[in-house]
Amino acid sequence: MGDMPKHSQAKLWPSELVTIGLLFALKGGYFRAFYRWLKRDYDALFGGLPHRTRLQRLLATHQDWCKPFLADLTFFTVIDSYGIELIHPIREGRSKQQIGKKGKSNWRWIVGLKLCLLINDRGEIVAWDWDTANVHDQVFLPLIAEFDEQTIVLADTGFSCAEGVPANVKLCPRGTWNERMLVETVLSMVTMVCGLKKVFHRVRRYFHARLAYVAAMFNLLLALNRSLQPDADPQDRLLHIAQYAL
């Protein structure tokens, strides 16, 4: 976070606020339960936490502080989408304020949202975007186009479009370019460790903030792996975060 100053009326330094966001991204679940755990066990470390609702608003307001944690591009990158469930399909339409839509994920129906990750060849998250679960993967083509002439993006045929795809996209049929499976490893880790497959947000702003902290958390833990194992093989991506599960 560098030397980012603290607001005169703030309880937390910017680095402390981001740390709390990263912990919530790692622990997952409901924010109420997370706040009770944080308040009970670690309140003294932060010199006293603000009220739960204020803390949640602060995390959403300052979610842009996560952008410096995104990784650099490599020659090859991989992109894929990932369904996130908000409610059971039988509850669809009960609330007009529901932000999720009905769509298929892993061959089953969900009501929720779709996350799209762009990762480099080290498994680090370079960029991300999201939309409702009922949209086609084509809606994420502008995310790829941002990096035209900077990287070659390996994508499955779900990103194909009759109107054409960005010049830097390499569409890979099933069974080819097994390097793409790297993104499946990343998605499985955020599912098993962070519980990202099921979230409980009901407002777009807070859901967007949750994803921002997840991306920053994942890259930070991979960097921590490299610092803790400086003698590891350079070809080893050290792609594991289970030991940090809360």
N, C-alpha and C positions, 0 to 999 in steps of 0.2 A: 504493500500500500504506500510505500515511500514515506514522505513527510506530510501526508495529508492532514491538515489541521482539524482540531476538534471544535465544534460549535460551542459558543460560550454557555448555552443553555442545555447542551446535550449531556446525558449521563455516560454515554458510550463513545469511545474513540471509533473512527471509521473502521480500523482494523478489527476491533472487537465486534462491531456489528456484522461485518462480513464473516467473521469466525462463527458467529451464532447461526448465520444463514447456511454456512457450510455444514455445521453440525445437524441442523434440521434436515438438510438434503440427504445427509448420510443416514440419519436415524429413521426418517420417513414417518408415516402415520399421521395422526391428527396433530395440529399445532397446539391444541389445548394440553394434550398429554405430554408433548415435547416440552412445553413451557413449565409444566409442573415438575418434570424431571430436572430441567435446567435450573429452576429456582431452588429446588430442594438441595441439589448436590453441588452446584457451581456458582451460586449467586455471589459468594464472596470473591471469587476470582475476577468478576467483572465490576466489583465495587458497588454492587446493587443494580438489579435489572429494572428497567421501566415496566409499566403495566403491560400485560399480555397484548391487549389490543393496540397499544401504542407501538410496541415492539414489532408486531406484525405489519403495521403501516410503514414503519421505518424500513423494514426489509424490502417491502414492495417499492417504496420511494427511491431507494438507493440501489436498486438491482443493477444499474449500469456500472457499478463498481466491479462487477464480475467480468466485464469485457477484457480487462488486461490478462485474465487467466486463460483465455482461449489460446490454443496452440498455433504454431506456424504451419504453413502448407508444406507438403512434400511433393515430389514429382508425381506420385500416384496417390490419390485419395479415394475413399470409399463412401458411398452414401446409401442410406436405407431409411425406411420409415418404421414406426413402432406405435402400436395402439395402446392407449392409456384409458382404462375404464373409470368412469365417474360414478355411475349408478347401474343397478341391474336393469336389463332391457324391459322388464315388466313394468318398471316405474317411468318409462319414457312418456313425456308429455304431461306429467302431473304438475309441473311448475313451468310457467312461462319464462322464468328467469334462468332456466337450465342452459348452460353454455355448451353442453355436449350434444352430439348428434349420433344417430345410429349408423353403424358401419361394421365391416368385417375385419377381424384381426386374428391371425393364426387360425383361420378357417372357422371362426365362430363369431356370432354377433355380439357387439358391445355397444353401449351408449357412452360416448366419451370423445376423446380427442386423439389426434395423430401427431406424434413427434417425428421430425426428420433430422437425422444426425449426419454431419460430414466429418469424417475422421481421417487423420493422416496415417502413414504406414507404421507409426509407432503406437497406434490405438488411441491417440489423443484427439479430443474434440476440437475441431477447427471452427465450425459454425453450426448453427441449428435454427430450426424454425418449426412452427406448429400450426395446425388447423383442425377443423372438426373431423371426426372419424369417417364421415360420409364422403369425403373428397377423394379424388384420384391422386396418385403420386405426382401427376403432371403439374400440380399446383406448386410444387417445390422446385421446378425447373429454374425460376428466377434466382433461387439461392445458388444454383450451380453456375448460372451465367455471371454472377458477381466475380467469379474467379477464372473467367475465360483468359486463355494464354498464360495462366499461372500454374495450373495443375491439370492432370488428366483424371477425370472422375469416373470410377468404375461403378456402374449402376445395373440393377436387374432390369428386365424388360418391362416391368411395371412403370418405368419412367418414360417409356416410348410415347411419342406424340405424333399424330398424323401431320401436324403443322411443322414438325421438325423439332430437334433438340439442340441445345447449345453445342458449339463446335468442340468443346472440351469434354464431352460425354462419351464414354465407351460403354455401350449397352452389351451386357454379358448374358447370353442364354444360360439356362440351368445346366450345371455340370461343367461350366468353363470358368476360368479365372477364379480359382479357389481362394485367392487372396482376399476376395470379398467377404469370406467368412469371418474376417477379423471384426467386422462390425457386429456380427452375431455374438461374438464373445463379449464385446462391450455392452451390448443390450442385455445379455444374460446376467452380467455383473450388477448393473443398476436395478435389475429386477429382483435378484436374490438378496443383495446387500441393502439396497435403498428402498425396496418395496415400491418402485415407481410404476408398476403395472396397474396399481389401484391407488388413486389419490382422492381427496375429499374436498377440493376447492370448488367453490361455486361462483367465483368472480374471475374474469379473464386476467385482470391485473395481477392477482395473487398467484394464479397458475403460471403466468409468464415468469414471475419472480422465482417460483419454485424451480422451473427448468433452468433459469440462469444460474442459480446456486448449485444445481446438480452438475451442470457442465463444468463450472469452476472447481467444484469439489473433486470430480473425477480426475481432471488434469493435475490438480494439486497433489492427490494421493499417488499418482504415477510418478510425479517429480520427487515425492518423498521416498518412493521405492528406490529410485536411482541414487538419491543421496545416502540412503542407508546401506546400499549395496554397491559401492563405488568400484569394486573389483569384478562385477558381473560381466559376462560376455557382452560386448557392444551390440551383438545381434539379438540379444535377449531383450524383449520389449518390457519385461518385468510387469506384465499385464495381470495384476492381481490386486484386489482390494478387500478380500474377505477378512483379513486380519484386523481391519479397522472397523469392522461392524460393531454397532452399538446396541 
